[in-house]
Every structure is written in structure tokens, then in C-alpha cells.
Amino acid sequence: MTIDDFLKKNLKEHLSKMKALENGRLHGTVIGIVEKSLLRMVMEETSGNQSDASKILGINRNTLRKKIRDYKIEVQ
């Protein structure tokens, strides 16, 4: 199963509920939730090592730090 298949399956199940709740902000809400969850998982996987996490994510370490701060993610 690809990431795309996984997201399609899981988002499709909840799409009608999410549409009703988000009043036109569905894209931003879903992107934010997925990004925050991904950052948390990668930070846990790397035991809080931001250099390793930024390499796994393919983003600059400063970008990662900003996202951690913006999402208020606790770093070990």
C-alpha cells in the first residue's frame, strides 16, 4: 500500500464529516494535522535529533525548528 492509497482510504471515510466541520478550511486543516503528526513521529524516531529528523524529512534544520516551534511540539 502506498502513502497515497493509505490517505485516500482514511480520508475518504471521514471526508463528509470534515467538510461539515471546517467550513472551507479543509485543506489547511488536513495539511496542518498531517504535517504535525509526521513531525512528531520523526522526532520520536530520531530521539529528538533535529539534524537526523531534517535529513529524513528532506527539509532544512532551520525550517524544522520553525515548524516545531509553530506547532508547539515537545522535543526530548
Z-matrix of the N, CA and C atoms (Angstrom, degrees):
N
C 1 1.453
C 2 1.528 1 108.36
N 3 1.311 2 116.53 1 133.34
C 4 1.454 3 121.06 2 178.38
C 5 1.534 4 109.76 3 -87.77
N 6 1.315 5 115.44 4 167.26
C 7 1.471 6 120.05 5 176.07
C 8 1.525 7 109.70 6 -60.71
N 9 1.317 8 116.08 7 -40.63
C 10 1.465 9 120.45 8 179.15
C 11 1.529 10 110.58 9 -60.66
N 12 1.334 11 117.13 10 -46.08
C 13 1.472 12 120.85 11 178.25
C 14 1.532 13 110.71 12 -60.06
N 15 1.315 14 115.85 13 -44.70
C 16 1.465 15 121.12 14 -179.65
C 17 1.529 16 111.12 15 -59.64
N 18 1.335 17 116.13 16 -47.93
C 19 1.465 18 120.08 17 -179.12
C 20 1.522 19 111.83 18 -65.45
N 21 1.332 20 116.21 19 -42.55
C 22 1.459 21 119.40 20 179.05
C 23 1.526 22 110.58 21 -58.64
N 24 1.322 23 115.82 22 -47.62
C 25 1.462 24 120.15 23 -178.54
C 26 1.524 25 111.06 24 -60.67
N 27 1.323 26 116.36 25 -48.41
C 28 1.461 27 119.95 26 -174.97
C 29 1.519 28 113.47 27 -76.38
N 30 1.306 29 117.78 28 -37.74
C 31 1.461 30 119.42 29 178.74
C 32 1.523 31 111.48 30 -71.45
N 33 1.320 32 116.17 31 -36.44
C 34 1.462 33 119.78 32 -178.93
C 35 1.527 34 110.98 33 -60.33
N 36 1.317 35 116.43 34 -38.18
C 37 1.459 36 120.91 35 179.83
C 38 1.530 37 112.44 36 -62.23
N 39 1.311 38 117.37 37 -28.05
C 40 1.460 39 121.26 38 -173.50
C 41 1.526 40 114.00 39 -114.31
N 42 1.321 41 117.40 40 0.78
C 43 1.465 42 120.75 41 -172.80
C 44 1.526 43 113.11 42 -58.26
N 45 1.299 44 118.17 43 -47.00
C 46 1.465 45 118.70 44 -176.70
C 47 1.528 46 111.39 45 -64.06
N 48 1.313 47 117.39 46 -38.76
C 49 1.468 48 120.69 47 177.12
C 50 1.530 49 110.48 48 -65.12
N 51 1.344 50 116.50 49 -43.68
C 52 1.466 51 120.64 50 -178.02
C 53 1.522 52 111.03 51 -66.11
N 54 1.330 53 117.57 52 -39.06
C 55 1.472 54 120.54 53 179.37
C 56 1.521 55 110.46 54 -59.00
N 57 1.296 56 116.84 55 -41.80
C 58 1.460 57 121.10 56 -178.37
C 59 1.524 58 111.96 57 -68.35
N 60 1.310 59 117.45 58 -32.72
C 61 1.462 60 121.31 59 -176.05
C 62 1.525 61 113.78 60 -82.41
N 63 1.316 62 117.55 61 -32.07
C 64 1.468 63 119.95 62 -168.82
C 65 1.523 64 115.80 63 -94.26
N 66 1.293 65 119.13 64 -9.98
C 67 1.473 66 121.79 65 174.71
C 68 1.533 67 113.87 66 44.38
N 69 1.328 68 116.72 67 55.95
C 70 1.456 69 120.81 68 176.03
C 71 1.515 70 115.38 69 86.63
N 72 1.317 71 118.59 70 3.89
C 73 1.468 72 121.10 71 179.76
C 74 1.531 73 111.11 72 -113.61
N 75 1.316 74 116.53 73 22.83
C 76 1.458 75 121.01 74 -174.25
C 77 1.528 76 112.49 75 -60.26
N 78 1.311 77 117.65 76 -45.36
C 79 1.466 78 121.09 77 -178.04
C 80 1.521 79 111.55 78 -58.03
N 81 1.298 80 116.85 79 -53.78
C 82 1.459 81 120.86 80 -178.75
C 83 1.515 82 112.97 81 -61.92
N 84 1.317 83 115.64 82 -38.64
C 85 1.464 84 120.26 83 179.87
C 86 1.522 85 111.01 84 -65.23
N 87 1.326 86 116.83 85 -49.93
C 88 1.471 87 120.57 86 -178.10
C 89 1.523 88 110.90 87 -64.58
N 90 1.318 89 117.77 88 -44.38
C 91 1.466 90 121.29 89 179.70
C 92 1.524 91 109.85 90 -60.35
N 93 1.312 92 117.44 91 -44.75
C 94 1.459 93 121.15 92 179.97
C 95 1.517 94 112.84 93 -62.54
N 96 1.324 95 116.44 94 -43.31
C 97 1.468 96 120.43 95 -179.61
C 98 1.524 97 110.71 96 -65.30
N 99 1.325 98 116.68 97 -45.08
C 100 1.464 99 120.48 98 -179.64
C 101 1.528 100 110.42 99 -64.49
N 102 1.336 101 116.87 100 -44.69
C 103 1.462 102 120.02 101 -179.03
C 104 1.526 103 111.08 102 -62.88
N 105 1.313 104 117.15 103 -45.69
C 106 1.465 105 120.57 104 -179.38
C 107 1.525 106 110.97 105 -61.82
N 108 1.319 107 116.90 106 -43.72
C 109 1.468 108 120.76 107 178.63
C 110 1.523 109 111.24 108 -63.11
N 111 1.324 110 116.67 109 -43.48
C 112 1.460 111 120.94 110 179.23
C 113 1.527 112 111.06 111 -61.92
N 114 1.324 113 116.71 112 -45.34
C 115 1.467 114 120.38 113 179.31
C 116 1.526 115 110.98 114 -61.12
N 117 1.322 116 117.09 115 -44.21
C 118 1.474 117 120.31 116 178.33
C 119 1.525 118 111.37 117 -59.76
N 120 1.338 119 116.45 118 -46.17
C 121 1.461 120 120.14 119 -178.22
C 122 1.527 121 111.99 120 -63.23
N 123 1.321 122 116.60 121 -43.07
C 124 1.463 123 120.18 122 -179.52
C 125 1.524 124 110.52 123 -68.67
N 126 1.329 125 117.20 124 -38.19
C 127 1.464 126 119.41 125 177.56
C 128 1.529 127 110.60 126 -64.90
N 129 1.318 128 117.91 127 -37.98
C 130 1.465 129 120.85 128 176.19
C 131 1.522 130 110.34 129 -66.12
N 132 1.332 131 115.75 130 -44.15
C 133 1.472 132 121.28 131 -179.18
C 134 1.527 133 111.83 132 -59.62
N 135 1.333 134 116.12 133 -34.68
C 136 1.471 135 120.77 134 -177.59
C 137 1.525 136 112.33 135 -97.99
N 138 1.332 137 116.63 136 11.83
C 139 1.478 138 122.19 137 -178.68
C 140 1.528 139 111.67 138 52.82
N 141 1.325 140 115.70 139 37.08
C 142 1.460 141 121.02 140 176.60
C 143 1.518 142 115.62 141 83.05
N 144 1.327 143 117.82 142 5.27
C 145 1.461 144 121.02 143 -179.41
C 146 1.533 145 109.05 144 -77.22
N 147 1.320 146 115.84 145 107.14
C 148 1.461 147 120.95 146 -174.85
C 149 1.517 148 112.97 147 -69.46
N 150 1.322 149 118.07 148 -31.54
C 151 1.476 150 120.21 149 177.00
C 152 1.518 151 110.28 150 -64.65
N 153 1.334 152 116.32 151 -47.13
C 154 1.468 153 120.11 152 179.08
C 155 1.525 154 110.79 153 -65.07
N 156 1.333 155 116.38 154 -42.22
C 157 1.465 156 120.38 155 -179.47
C 158 1.525 157 111.11 156 -62.56
N 159 1.316 158 117.37 157 -42.77
C 160 1.466 159 119.92 158 -179.33
C 161 1.523 160 111.04 159 -64.94
N 162 1.340 161 117.58 160 -34.21
C 163 1.471 162 120.64 161 176.53
C 164 1.517 163 111.01 162 -67.06
N 165 1.326 164 117.18 163 -44.66
C 166 1.468 165 121.27 164 178.97
C 167 1.526 166 110.44 165 -61.47
N 168 1.326 167 116.52 166 -43.63
C 169 1.457 168 121.88 167 -177.39
C 170 1.527 169 112.92 168 -76.56
N 171 1.333 170 116.31 169 -21.63
C 172 1.459 171 120.05 170 -178.11
C 173 1.513 172 112.97 171 75.27
N 174 1.343 173 115.35 172 31.77
C 175 1.462 174 120.02 173 177.73
C 176 1.526 175 109.11 174 -127.25
N 177 1.310 176 115.27 175 159.40
C 178 1.455 177 122.34 176 178.60
C 179 1.525 178 109.52 177 -64.76
N 180 1.314 179 117.09 178 144.91
C 181 1.466 180 121.05 179 -179.77
C 182 1.523 181 111.88 180 -60.18
N 183 1.326 182 118.21 181 -36.91
C 184 1.472 183 120.65 182 177.78
C 185 1.531 184 110.96 183 -65.55
N 186 1.323 185 116.66 184 -36.85
C 187 1.463 186 120.85 185 176.06
C 188 1.519 187 109.72 186 -64.28
N 189 1.331 188 116.71 187 -43.73
C 190 1.459 189 121.23 188 177.73
C 191 1.527 190 110.39 189 -59.50
N 192 1.312 191 117.46 190 -46.41
C 193 1.472 192 121.03 191 179.52
C 194 1.525 193 111.47 192 -58.57
N 195 1.332 194 115.84 193 -42.89
C 196 1.469 195 119.96 194 179.43
C 197 1.526 196 110.59 195 -63.07
N 198 1.319 197 117.02 196 -43.63
C 199 1.462 198 120.48 197 -180.00
C 200 1.528 199 110.99 198 -65.94
N 201 1.324 200 117.84 199 -38.92
C 202 1.464 201 121.99 200 176.83
C 203 1.526 202 109.63 201 -60.29
N 204 1.314 203 115.49 202 -43.54
C 205 1.466 204 120.64 203 179.32
C 206 1.529 205 110.59 204 -67.65
N 207 1.333 206 116.95 205 -46.71
C 208 1.471 207 120.72 206 -178.38
C 209 1.524 208 112.13 207 -61.76
N 210 1.325 209 116.51 208 -40.29
C 211 1.471 210 120.86 209 -179.20
C 212 1.528 211 113.05 210 -87.36
N 213 1.337 212 115.88 211 -2.16
C 214 1.467 213 121.21 212 179.96
C 215 1.542 214 111.65 213 55.38
N 216 1.336 215 114.46 214 48.64
C 217 1.452 216 120.96 215 -179.65
C 218 1.518 217 108.45 216 -86.67
N 219 1.325 218 116.13 217 129.14
C 220 1.462 219 121.21 218 177.43
C 221 1.518 220 109.52 219 -74.16
N 222 1.318 221 117.05 220 128.94
C 223 1.460 222 122.09 221 179.74
C 224 1.508 223 108.15 222 -106.33
N 225 1.326 224 115.94 223 133.23
C 226 1.480 225 121.45 224 -178.13
C 227 1.499 226 111.43 225 -64.71
